[in-house]
């Protein structure tokens, strides 16, 4: 049985920063579109959903080598 390496604290910190950037860009971009086109919270919500999806995908791609 081969043991897989554990993620280092720097790797985990990078995953957190990646997730935060995905969410920030998604929500920020959605907010900007809402302000530009006066659409209420439509694009902010869509940006949040896309940001969450992007964060999950990015973190999964980084962590799958440790699974």
N, C-alpha and C positions, 0 to 999 in steps of 0.2 A: 504494500500500500504506500503510495507516494503522498507526501504531505505537501500541500500547496502553501505558498508563502502568504503571510498576512499583510494586509495593506499598511504601509507606514503612515505615521501621522501627517506627513506632507501630502501623501496621496489622498487621504481623507479630507484634508483641508482644501485641496484642489477640487475635489468633488463638490464640496460645499460652495466654493466660489463659483464653480461652473453652474450649479443649480441656481444660485442667487442671480447670476448674470442672465440666465435663460428667463427667469421670472421677471427680472427688472426690465429687460428689453421687451418682453411680451406685453407687460402691463404698461410700460412707458410708451411704447409705440401705439398701443391701443388707445391710451389716454390722449396722445397727440392727435390721432385720427378723429377721436370723438370731439375734441376741441376745434379741429379744423372743419369738420363737416357737420358739427352740431347734432350728433346722433345720440345724445344721452350717454348711456354706459354700454352700448352695444359692442363697440370695438375694444373697450377696456376688458369686458368679460371674455371676448374671443381671444384677446391677447393673453389673458390669464390662462385660459384653457390650453392654448398653444404653448405657452411658456412652461406649464406643468408637464405637458407631453414631451417637450424638448428636454426638460430637466431630467425626467425619468429615463429617456433614451440615452442621454449623454452619460448619466451616472451608471446606467446598466452597462454601457460599452466600456466604461473604465473599470467597473468592478468584476466583470465576467471572468477576467483572468484569475481572480482570487476565489472563484466559486468551484 
